């Protein structure tokens, strides 16, 4: 049986030419167990045999890279080809947050604080964002991680796309915007004070005054005109003989010399 010897022999040309004549003698040093199917001894045994034949100093092949390529492979003298997600001369440094791929040579395209997978470049969106580059907020009524959580807001409130917090429409308050503004308040965040007078009620959204009986005007500051009374001053007084009509109840106040309702 014969075997091939693959090594670099650092010897003068004359000694290298002697190699062909020595191989036959070296073969006796390589143990072959053909009957049992075992593999021959490694090249190191062959090199040792060659040295014993007087060919002088022979060495093993020299490594291409001085430093080991931690996450890659050596492709030329002291040159590593890094795996995706790794960089540096010896491929031992992970990619910085804005880069990905082999040798970290690609810049990430993620937005809104998203992180980039150092191997694939895929964007990992922060809560409240979606899309290939995380450039879009969650759809209406959804929020949170991967935009999978449903908002619980009421009365036309909008839901914060990251936290799910309800942003109440004007006139409402509460964790879920379930309550109208308290009496005397209206508008956004229920922070505006109602201007209504004389017991007028303020609309919790617009601040418009609803006047009680006997009063009219934008802020309910004007009593009903002579001869009318009630809600919106819509009722006509029935007092006679110059009797005065109460602008709220319509009750007559008779002048001297007269009685009756």
C-alpha positions, 0 to 999 in steps of 0.5 A: 500500500502507499500513501501521499505525504502533504507537507512543506519541506524547508530544506535545500533543493538538493535535499528535496530531490532526495525525498523521492528516493527516501519515500520507499524507505519511509513507508516502512515507518507508516503502520498500516492495518489494512485488515482491520480498516484502521487509518495510517499514522499522521504526517507527523510520523512520516516527518519523523521518519524522513528526519531519521533518514538524514534529510536534515531539518524538516518542519510542519506547515506554518500556521497562516494566522498568528492569532486564532480567529475566534469567530471566523476562519483564517483565509490568508496570512494574518487575515481572518474572515469573520462570521456575521455579528463579529469583527476585529482583527481576530473576530473576537469583538461583537458588533456595535449596536448600529452595525451588523453582518460579517466584520460588522460592515453593514449599518443598521436601518432601525428607527425609534430606538430599535436594536439591530440583530448583529447577525441578520440585521433584523430590527427588534422594535421597542414597545409601541412600534412596528414595521421592517424598520420600526418606523410605524407606531401601533395601529389604532387601539393597540399598544405595547410589545409587538403591538399585541395589547388592546387598549381599554380607553373609553369615550373617544380617548386615545391610547398611548402606543407604548404604555397603553395609558389613556389620553382622555378626550376633552371633558373626561377623566379617570384611568380609562376616561370613564368619568365626565369632568366634575361640576365646575370643570370642563375641557382638556384634562378637566382643567378649565373652570366653568364661567356659568353664574346663578346656578348654571350648569357647565357642559363638561366638554364644551363649557357651554352653560345650561341656565336654570329657570329665569336666567339667560345669556352665555353665562346665565347672568341675565334674568328673563325680560319683563313678561317672561319666566322659566327655562330659557325665559320661554313662558309668558307671565299671566299677571294682571293689573300691573302685577310683577311676574317672578322671572324664575317661578312666574308667580305674580306679585300684586300691586297695592289694591290687588290680590290673587295668584 
